[in-house]
């Protein structure tokens, strides 16, 4: 759960991947819970964390962890758990893996090291329809639980001056067009799926929403030029975005305007965890900011380790950090 555009949107399917390169399986390590973890997610009876060298660990109590059998050694950057029978993770080399047994074993669905692009987030509407996003506008969609993934180019995010050029190039030289669109879009860092809309955040101040499940996108007017790494909805009818150098903003549901959240510390915020009527913003240097909708209070982990993700499991906050998993007391 981790990293200015649009008039009309054409999401043209450019490829479908049912085959992939072979990949080396993750190594079984002596202390799998002390490695770099980038993301963590949970359901009522299970929590799954992913990270370095394809490491995936699971727990039924949040204290005792077991390393899963994983078919890749790529850095995994995101995980989403829909049920005991449906979990996915993604990462570098455009890797996507899938589990049907509470995260104990994983099957490779996609592995494309030749693309040179990491997947940075993966989210599912249900146990069938899902999306994987990442560097340089990576946007994959599946409608069959990941048996196949289709790559889409979101032309809504192309600068208006380039749209006519790309349209002509696609008609005149399809091969050159494919090369041109490989790196033209910004990085997509996080996807949020809600009942009424999708939200996408990324580099260069990208904050966008879709009301048709990702078919078309509308960008919010730029209010910050740097990268956003997380977005979340609070129970108070607020949407919060955060990212580089401690910059964070919120908007109310029926408003298009974002307001700055006053956070004096400049540690980059990696993830936002909604919790009751608050939002916890987890950052580098072990910073944990609590935003109650009006003001911010801040605590810092004694270790000072960067916190990359967090989840609530059995009334405790479990954090994925650069040096392992940390349980942070009772959820408040």
C-alpha positions as CSV (number, residue, x, y, z in Angstrom):
1,X,0.0,0.0,0.0
2,X,2.7,2.5,-1.1
3,X,4.7,6.4,-4.3
4,X,-2.5,17.8,-15.0
5,X,-4.2,16.3,-17.4
6,X,-7.5,15.4,-19.0
7,X,-10.2,16.5,-21.3
8,X,-11.2,13.3,-23.0
9,X,-9.8,10.0,-21.9
10,X,-9.0,7.0,-24.1
11,X,-7.8,4.0,-22.3
12,X,-6.6,1.9,-25.2
13,X,-5.7,-1.7,-24.4
14,X,-2.2,-2.1,-25.7
15,X,-1.4,-5.6,-24.6
16,X,-2.6,-8.7,-22.6
17,X,-0.2,-10.8,-20.7
18,X,-1.0,-14.5,-20.2
19,X,2.7,-15.6,-20.4
20,X,5.8,-14.4,-18.6
21,X,9.5,-14.9,-18.2
22,X,10.6,-17.5,-15.6
23,X,11.6,-16.0,-12.2
24,X,13.8,-17.3,-9.4
25,X,11.9,-18.2,-6.2
26,X,12.3,-16.1,-3.0
27,X,14.9,-17.4,-0.6
28,X,13.8,-18.7,2.8
29,X,15.6,-16.6,5.4
30,X,16.3,-17.2,9.1
31,X,14.5,-14.0,10.4
32,X,12.0,-13.0,7.7
33,X,10.4,-10.4,10.0
34,X,13.4,-8.1,10.3
35,X,13.9,-7.4,6.6
36,X,12.6,-4.4,4.6
37,X,8.8,-4.5,4.4
38,X,7.0,-2.1,2.0
39,X,3.3,-2.9,2.5
40,X,1.0,-4.8,4.8
41,X,-2.7,-5.6,4.7
42,X,-5.1,-7.7,6.7
43,X,-8.5,-9.3,7.1
44,X,-10.2,-10.4,10.3
45,X,-8.1,-13.6,10.8
46,X,-4.9,-13.0,8.8
47,X,-2.3,-10.3,8.1
48,X,0.2,-10.3,5.2
49,X,3.3,-8.2,4.7
50,X,5.5,-8.0,1.6
51,X,9.0,-6.7,0.9
52,X,12.6,-7.2,0.0
53,X,13.7,-10.1,-2.3
54,X,10.1,-11.4,-2.7
55,X,9.7,-11.9,1.0
56,X,6.1,-12.5,2.2
57,X,5.1,-13.2,5.8
58,X,1.8,-14.1,7.3
59,X,0.3,-14.2,10.8
60,X,-2.9,-15.2,12.5
61,X,-2.2,-13.4,15.7
62,X,0.1,-10.5,14.7
63,X,2.9,-11.9,16.8
64,X,4.0,-15.2,15.3
65,X,5.0,-14.9,11.6
66,X,5.6,-17.5,9.0
67,X,7.4,-16.9,5.7
68,X,5.4,-17.9,2.6
69,X,6.5,-19.7,-0.5
70,X,7.0,-17.0,-3.1
71,X,7.9,-17.6,-6.8
72,X,10.0,-14.4,-7.2
73,X,12.9,-12.6,-5.7
74,X,11.8,-9.2,-6.9
75,X,11.2,-6.4,-4.4
76,X,7.4,-6.5,-3.7
77,X,5.9,-3.1,-3.1
78,X,2.2,-3.6,-2.5
79,X,-0.3,-6.2,-1.2
80,X,-4.1,-6.4,-1.1
81,X,-6.2,-9.0,0.7
82,X,-9.9,-9.5,-0.2
83,X,-10.5,-12.8,1.6
84,X,-8.9,-16.0,2.7
85,X,-9.0,-17.1,-0.9
86,X,-8.0,-14.0,-2.6
87,X,-4.8,-12.0,-2.1
88,X,-2.5,-10.3,-4.6
89,X,0.9,-8.6,-4.4
90,X,3.0,-6.7,-6.9
91,X,6.4,-5.2,-7.3
92,X,9.5,-4.7,-9.4
93,X,9.8,-6.3,-12.8
94,X,6.1,-5.7,-13.2
95,X,5.6,-8.7,-11.0
96,X,2.1,-9.8,-9.9
97,X,1.6,-12.8,-7.6
98,X,-1.7,-14.4,-6.3
99,X,-2.6,-16.5,-3.2
100,X,-5.7,-18.6,-2.6
101,X,-4.7,-20.1,0.8
102,X,-4.5,-17.1,3.2
103,X,-1.1,-16.1,1.8
104,X,0.8,-19.3,2.6
105,X,1.7,-20.0,-1.1
106,X,1.7,-17.7,-4.1
107,X,1.4,-18.2,-7.8
108,X,3.0,-16.0,-10.5
109,X,0.5,-14.2,-12.7
110,X,2.9,-11.7,-14.3
111,X,6.7,-11.2,-14.5
112,X,8.1,-8.8,-17.0
113,X,11.6,-7.7,-16.2
114,X,12.2,-6.6,-19.7
115,X,9.7,-3.7,-19.1
116,X,12.1,-2.1,-16.6
117,X,9.1,-0.8,-14.6
118,X,8.0,-1.5,-11.0
119,X,4.4,-2.0,-10.1
120,X,3.7,0.3,-7.1
121,X,0.2,-0.5,-6.0
122,X,-2.5,-3.2,-6.5
123,X,-6.2,-2.9,-5.6
124,X,-9.3,-5.0,-6.3
125,X,-12.9,-4.1,-6.5
126,X,-13.9,-7.6,-5.6
127,X,-12.3,-11.0,-6.0
128,X,-12.4,-10.8,-9.8
129,X,-11.8,-7.2,-11.0
130,X,-8.5,-5.5,-10.1
131,X,-5.9,-2.9,-11.1
132,X,-2.1,-2.7,-10.8
133,X,-0.4,0.6,-11.3
134,X,3.2,1.9,-11.3
135,X,6.1,3.7,-12.9
136,X,5.7,5.8,-16.0
137,X,1.9,5.4,-16.1
138,X,1.8,1.7,-15.7
139,X,-1.9,0.7,-15.5
140,X,-3.0,-2.9,-15.7
141,X,-6.6,-4.3,-15.3
142,X,-7.9,-7.8,-14.8
143,X,-11.5,-9.0,-15.0
144,X,-10.6,-12.7,-14.3
145,X,-8.9,-12.5,-10.9
146,X,-5.5,-12.0,-12.5
147,X,-5.5,-14.9,-14.9
148,X,-4.8,-12.3,-17.5
149,X,-3.8,-8.6,-17.2
150,X,-4.4,-6.0,-19.8
151,X,-2.2,-2.9,-20.1
152,X,-3.9,0.4,-20.7
153,X,-2.5,3.7,-21.7
154,X,-4.4,6.6,-20.1
155,X,-4.4,9.4,-22.6
156,X,-6.2,11.7,-20.2
157,X,-2.8,12.2,-18.6
158,X,-1.1,13.3,-21.8
159,X,-0.4,17.0,-22.2
160,X,-2.9,18.5,-24.6
161,X,-0.1,19.6,-27.0
162,X,1.0,16.0,-27.3
163,X,-2.3,14.3,-28.0
164,X,-2.6,15.2,-31.6
165,X,1.1,14.2,-32.2
166,X,0.5,10.8,-30.5
167,X,-2.7,10.2,-32.5
168,X,-0.9,10.8,-35.8
169,X,2.1,8.7,-34.7
170,X,-0.2,5.8,-33.7
171,X,-1.7,5.8,-37.2
172,X,1.6,6.4,-39.2
173,X,4.1,4.3,-37.2
174,X,2.5,2.0,-34.5
175,X,5.9,0.7,-33.4
176,X,7.3,4.2,-32.8
177,X,4.0,5.1,-31.0
178,X,4.6,2.1,-28.6
179,X,8.1,3.4,-27.9
180,X,6.9,6.9,-27.3
181,X,4.2,6.1,-24.7
182,X,6.5,3.9,-22.6
183,X,7.8,6.8,-20.5
184,X,5.6,9.8,-21.3
185,X,3.3,9.5,-18.3
186,X,4.1,10.3,-14.6
187,X,4.6,7.6,-12.0
188,X,1.3,6.3,-10.5
189,X,2.0,5.7,-6.8
190,X,-1.3,4.9,-5.2
191,X,-4.8,3.9,-6.2
192,X,-7.8,4.3,-3.8
193,X,-11.1,2.5,-4.6
194,X,-14.2,3.8,-2.9
195,X,-17.9,3.1,-3.4
196,X,-18.4,6.2,-5.6
197,X,-15.0,6.8,-7.2
198,X,-11.4,5.8,-7.9
199,X,-8.6,8.1,-6.9
200,X,-5.1,8.1,-8.3
201,X,-2.0,9.9,-7.0
202,X,1.5,10.1,-8.2
203,X,4.4,12.3,-9.1
204,X,4.3,15.9,-10.4
205,X,1.4,16.7,-8.1
206,X,-0.9,14.2,-9.7
207,X,-4.3,13.8,-8.0
208,X,-7.1,12.5,-10.2
209,X,-10.5,10.8,-9.8
210,X,-12.6,8.5,-12.0
211,X,-16.3,7.9,-11.6
212,X,-16.5,5.1,-14.2
213,X,-14.1,2.6,-12.6
214,X,-11.0,3.9,-14.3
215,X,-12.3,4.3,-17.9
216,X,-11.9,8.1,-17.8
217,X,-10.0,10.3,-15.4
218,X,-10.3,13.9,-14.3
219,X,-7.3,15.7,-12.7
220,X,-7.7,18.1,-9.8
221,X,-6.1,21.5,-10.3
222,X,-2.6,21.4,-9.2
223,X,-2.1,22.5,-5.6
224,X,1.4,21.0,-5.0
225,X,4.0,20.2,-7.6
226,X,5.8,17.3,-5.8
227,X,5.0,13.6,-5.5
228,X,2.2,12.1,-3.6
229,X,2.6,8.6,-2.2
230,X,-0.8,8.0,-0.4
231,X,-4.4,8.9,-0.4
232,X,-7.2,7.8,2.0
233,X,-10.8,8.6,3.0
234,X,-11.5,9.6,6.6
235,X,-14.8,8.8,8.3
236,X,-15.3,12.6,8.6
237,X,-16.1,13.0,4.9
238,X,-12.6,14.1,4.2
239,X,-10.1,12.8,1.6
240,X,-6.4,13.1,2.6
241,X,-3.4,13.0,0.3
242,X,0.3,13.1,1.4
243,X,3.8,12.7,0.1
244,X,7.1,14.2,-0.4
245,X,8.8,16.3,2.4
246,X,5.8,15.9,4.8
247,X,3.4,17.7,2.5
248,X,-0.3,16.7,3.3
249,X,-3.6,18.1,2.2
250,X,-7.3,17.4,2.6
251,X,-10.6,18.1,0.9
252,X,-14.2,17.7,1.9
253,X,-16.3,15.3,-0.1
254,X,-18.4,17.8,-2.0
255,X,-15.5,20.2,-2.6
256,X,-12.8,20.3,-5.3
257,X,-10.4,22.4,-3.2
258,X,-7.6,20.9,-1.2
259,X,-6.4,22.6,2.0
260,X,-2.9,22.2,3.5
261,X,-2.4,20.3,6.7
262,X,0.1,21.9,9.0
263,X,2.9,19.4,9.6
264,X,6.2,21.1,10.8
265,X,8.3,18.0,10.2
266,X,9.6,17.4,6.6
267,X,9.9,13.6,6.6
268,X,8.3,12.2,3.5
269,X,4.9,10.6,4.3
270,X,4.6,7.1,2.8
271,X,1.1,6.0,3.8
272,X,-2.2,7.1,5.4
273,X,-4.3,4.8,7.6
274,X,-7.8,5.9,8.4
275,X,-8.7,5.0,12.0
276,X,-12.1,5.8,13.4
277,X,-12.5,9.6,13.1
278,X,-8.8,10.2,12.5
279,X,-6.1,9.6,10.0
280,X,-2.6,8.3,10.9
281,X,0.1,9.5,8.5
282,X,3.2,7.3,8.6
283,X,6.5,8.8,7.5
284,X,10.3,8.4,7.2
285,X,12.4,8.8,10.4
286,X,9.7,6.9,12.4
287,X,7.3,9.8,12.3
288,X,3.6,9.1,13.1
289,X,1.2,12.1,12.6
290,X,-2.4,11.9,13.8
291,X,-4.8,14.2,12.0
292,X,-8.2,14.6,13.7
293,X,-9.7,16.7,10.9
294,X,-8.4,20.0,12.4
295,X,-5.0,19.6,13.9
296,X,-2.0,17.3,13.9
297,X,-0.2,15.6,16.8
298,X,3.1,13.8,16.2
299,X,5.0,10.9,17.8
300,X,8.2,9.3,16.7
301,X,9.4,5.7,17.0
302,X,12.5,5.3,19.1
303,X,14.2,3.4,16.3
304,X,13.6,6.2,13.8
305,X,13.0,3.7,11.0
306,X,11.0,4.7,8.0
307,X,7.4,3.5,8.1
308,X,6.2,2.4,4.7
309,X,2.8,1.0,5.5
310,X,0.5,0.0,8.3
311,X,-2.7,-1.9,9.1
312,X,-5.0,-2.4,12.0
313,X,-5.2,-6.1,13.1
314,X,-6.8,-7.4,16.3
315,X,-7.0,-3.8,17.7
316,X,-3.3,-3.1,17.2
317,X,-1.5,-1.1,14.5
318,X,1.1,-3.2,12.8
319,X,3.7,-1.2,10.8
320,X,5.8,-2.3,7.9
321,X,9.2,-0.5,8.2
322,X,12.6,-0.5,6.5
323,X,13.9,-2.8,9.3
324,X,11.0,-5.1,9.9
325,X,7.5,-5.3,11.4
326,X,6.6,-3.2,14.5
327,X,3.4,-3.4,16.6
328,X,2.4,0.0,17.9
329,X,0.1,-0.6,20.8
330,X,-3.7,-0.5,20.9
331,X,-5.5,1.2,18.0
332,X,-6.9,4.4,19.3
